[in-house]
Amino acid sequence: MEATRELYWNIGHGASVLIPMYLFTFVALGFLVRSGLQRLNIYKQGKPLNRFDQRDVRIKNLLKNVLLQSKVLKVKGPGYAHGLFFWGFFLLFIGTVFVALQADFTDLLFGFRFLHGDFYLIFSAVLDLAGLVAIAMLAGFFVRRYLVRPEGLETTRDDAIMHGLLFAILITGFVIEGARMAVTELPNNMALAAWSPVGLVVAKGLSGMGEGSLRALHQGMWWLHFALVIGFICSIPFTKFRHILTTSANYFLADLGPKGALVTLNMESEDAESFGAAQIKDLTWKDVFDTDACTKCKRCQDRCPAHNTEKPLSPMKVINQLGEVASSNPDANLIETVSKDALWSCTTCRACQEICPASIEHVGKIVDMRRNMVLMEGEFPGEEVMVAMDNTEVNGNPLGLAFASRGDWAEGLPVTRLSDDAEVDILYFVGCYASFDKRNIKVATSFVQLCAAAGVKVGILGKEEKCCGEPMRKLGNEYLYQSMATENIETMESYKVKKVVTACPHCFNTLTKDYRDLGFSIETEHYTTFLNRLIQEGKLKVKADGFDCTYHDSCYIGRHNDLYEEPRALVAAAGGTIREMERSRAEGFCCGAGGGRIMAEEKLGSRISGKRALMAAETGTGTLVSNCPFCLTMFEDGIKGAELEGKLVPRDIAEILVERVIA
């Protein structure tokens, strides 16, 4: 006998079954669509934003992240469990579609059956194993959420509904299969039953019941299973089940622009009633949609440097607070809801966005609320920040030092001021800290010496260079940022600069992304990329003098720009052996200076830089290598605060390389 089965066994395939089954199914789907359309009104509270361009790229992202679970799998353990559960449940859904397709369409209308023979055997085995895997993973989720719940994992009624419904759907499915097999396969067709191993176990467990009881159990469970599925569909808009749709949609709607680039405000707009975000209507519809895509998995919270140092910021809670406002009180003040201390605590390191399995965009929302505080209310996280802003307005740097002395560090070095000679190979955009801070001047000097050894003619702007404006912008002062940026762009273009190199990741990120909105088009590189190429081309020769170290991925080179290999290649060229910290590369832990925090006192919780210094000390190397003036400055302080002086020394890659130059 050919391998197959009667698809509606014991249920019947007449109008008395099909009409109510499809009627309830379509009603449930209609209810789902209607509820979804109602939620559109919540999203429409936000401002317009085009997230439907480059549709081929967006569809590719959608398929990759839904079908392959790419973002979910970034975290082992829960990520792989979710992936296995998804694939198991997805296969069961496909199996249900196949059954309905044959029974109610191809066989009914054309007499064509495809669920038979070897295909049916494979079909049966795959669905049985998929169901078993789904139940096992769901059990694991239950244990994690209710028995060994990690700190910070919030559990609500939604979670109980989700677990209960999914368990019930899966278990009743196997009871239905077991009851059918106990009647149709156990007595005389064990060869076929073996291809449904889980169903076979259930069937044997039920085999003591008489056929009449088995048929009654099968029929009752079939309709209960159907009712549970209808309940599942209807519950999607009102529970975390909606992430099945919203998270999937968010992969399509993800920002395809330069990573981490902020929206540039039109500060000259006469129509603007306010700047930044104080109410839901000030955010974009995508910002509001993000709040529905959040699954409260707490990955962002686990990686947030502010949250991990006892500060009142949880990216997860910010998103959910915005969602609560959008749904129930759209006129509420967002800043008061989230709290000013939470907003000022953010370092804009992107750890939250990089790990988020739902493609939620946290940083832009926080910066928008900061913009409102600064531009509309004149509020800053502290008086020291107000002083730094004033210093920048007057002298072009937050340190308060005279702009005329900005190029003094280069006296006696092979550097040309563009005001004297604009014919140079590169313009070195020095940045504020490398221009004025004694510790970072050593790095600037090392970089210039490396360029000279490679035969590269370096020019600087000297007193004509202003702060790139990045710290001011991330703290919300868009007006001051644009003032600094416009002056820098005009100066560089006036000298017809062909290429810019900077050692500051914040300057690099700002020049390569944010300045583009203001008309800047000059090629810009970070010094690690530039020096690595010089070494690869043989223009810069260094000897490999062995040493052990650990390396810190600065957030604005790592997560913001995906430059992980070039700095490590430079360390290797110098003979360094890197012992990676537990949190490195995309999982790297911020130094605490980003988001303009370099200008602010760290008054809440413990010091982020101290926590990172302790992570570095745990590697036992004694040397902490970085490629960012902000990081270097923070580590100098963090090492002192963590009482690691003499045990850990922070160094810049340029300082290490210059010691190994082969003349």
Secondary structure, DSSP 8 states (H G I E B T S, - for coil): --S---TTTTT--SHHHHHHHHHHHHHHHHHHHHHHHHHHHHHTTSB-----SSHHHHHHHHHHHHHS-TTGGGSTTHHHHHHHHHHHHHHHHHHHHHHHHIIIIIHHHH----S-HHHHHHHHHHHHHHHHHHHHHHHHHHIIIIIS--TT----HHHHHHHHHHHHHHHHHHHHHHHHHHHHTTTT-HHHHTTSHHHHHHHHHHTTS-HHHHHHHHHHHHHHHHHHHHHHHHHGGGSGGGHHHHHHHHHHH---SSTT------TT-SS-S--S-SSGGGSBHHHHHHHHH-----HHHHH-TTGGGT-S--HHHHHHHHHHHHHH-TTS-HHHHH-HHHHHH-----HHHHH-TT----HHHHHHHHHIIIIIH---S-HHHHHHHHHHHHHSSTT---GGGTTGGGTTSSEEETTT----SEEEE--HHHHH-HHHHHHHHHHHHHHHHTT--EEE-GGG----SHHHHHTT-HHHHHHHHHHHHHHHHHTT--EEEES-HHHHHHHHTGGGGGT---EEEEHHHHHHHHHHTTSS-B----EEEEE---TTTTTTT---HHHHHHHHHTTEEE---SS-GGG----S-TTTGGGS---SSS-HHHHHHHHHHTTT-SEEEES-HHHHHHHHHHHHHTT-TTT-EEEEHHHHHHTTB--
